[in-house]
Amino acid sequence: MKYLKFTTAALAVLMAVSAAAAEKRTTKTFSFSLSPNPNVNNGSDNDYINLYGLPFKLSPDAKALSGYEVSGGFNITHKISETRRNKTFIGFSGFGRTYELDGKSAKAAPNVKGSDFSFVALELFGRHSWVHKLANGPASVRLNLGKNWYGGKQYRIYSNLGVSQEWRLKNGVGLSFGVGHQRQIIHTDKSMANVVALRSVVLTPLTETGRFKITFEAEKTFSTLNRNDNTAARLHIDYKFRKPVFGTRLSLGLKLEKIDYGISPYDADGRHDGRATAKINLLIPKIKVKDFYPVIQLEAQRTVSNIALYDRTAFGMNFKFVRTF
């Protein structure tokens, strides 16, 4: 099995600390979901696109294909060391997603299978945090090693190193700032890339109703293939209600993104995408199935590009079951 070597190595690392797991805190989260998906292939909304002033009709498999999505994931985190001023964690996580086309899409694109767009991710990670005299919040360093597969084929190997610092202000506001560097090897186009990222977070005080979390991210990708070079900026605004709302644990999210590619085969000016995503998450604590709690996620997303091929509109409802212990 193509994922076996990476999985075996990850499990070996976890087994090395399993003796301490009985005495230290171990957190395990598992989830799985089944839901309809109106765009399993991330296809275009349009039937035609203009390339350098000329109209071209898109093939059926380049347009949005609908179907059903099955996904699952896990995260296992061990706290292997803790003192009054230091904490160290190690963990292993995974995620998998595949699709089945509905009858209409299968007929429109008979040579396409939902599994062509399947995705698998496995990751090892370690994190160390400590408190020092220069700040009243913890500093952290994190290392991630991961591998992805797309359509059953190797897609990407990456390593990510990041450092961050938190501050707690007197008015109850939490601040953090972090920098990171990711090294990627992309198998599909035999390229390599370096991604430099900045991240800042503002956490508002917890009130009787809930709390806001505002995150800003900026990334710059330098690739051995010029067409993959890009600059991205993202703004996340999340709100989590403190008390149950109609018997559910409710959270809301809004994400705004801007991604610019300097080079594109479809436009001499490059590619420029803007994307907005809104989410509603409802966890229902009063319903439990084999220690799994149901989660309903509603999502609306709109992508607008200077190249019509990348225009997207999607509305979805995801049913998920989550267990943490």
Secondary structure, DSSP 8 states (H G I E B T S, - for coil): -TTHHHHHHHHHHHHHTHHHHTTS-EEEEEEEEEEEES-TT--BS-SEEEETTEEEE--GGGB---EEEEEEEEEEEEEEEE-SSEEEEEEEEEEEEEEEE-HHHHHH-TT--GGGG-EEEEEEEEEEEE--TT-SS-EEEEEEEEEEEETTEEEEEEEEEEEEEEEE-TTS-EEEEEEEEEEEEETTTTEEEEEEEEEEEEE----SSEEEEEEEEEEEEEESSGGG-EEEEEEEEEEEESS-BTTBEEEEEEEEEEEEES-BTTBTT-EEEEEEEEEEEEE-TT--BTTBEEEEEEEEEEEEESSGGG-EEEEEEEEEEEEE-
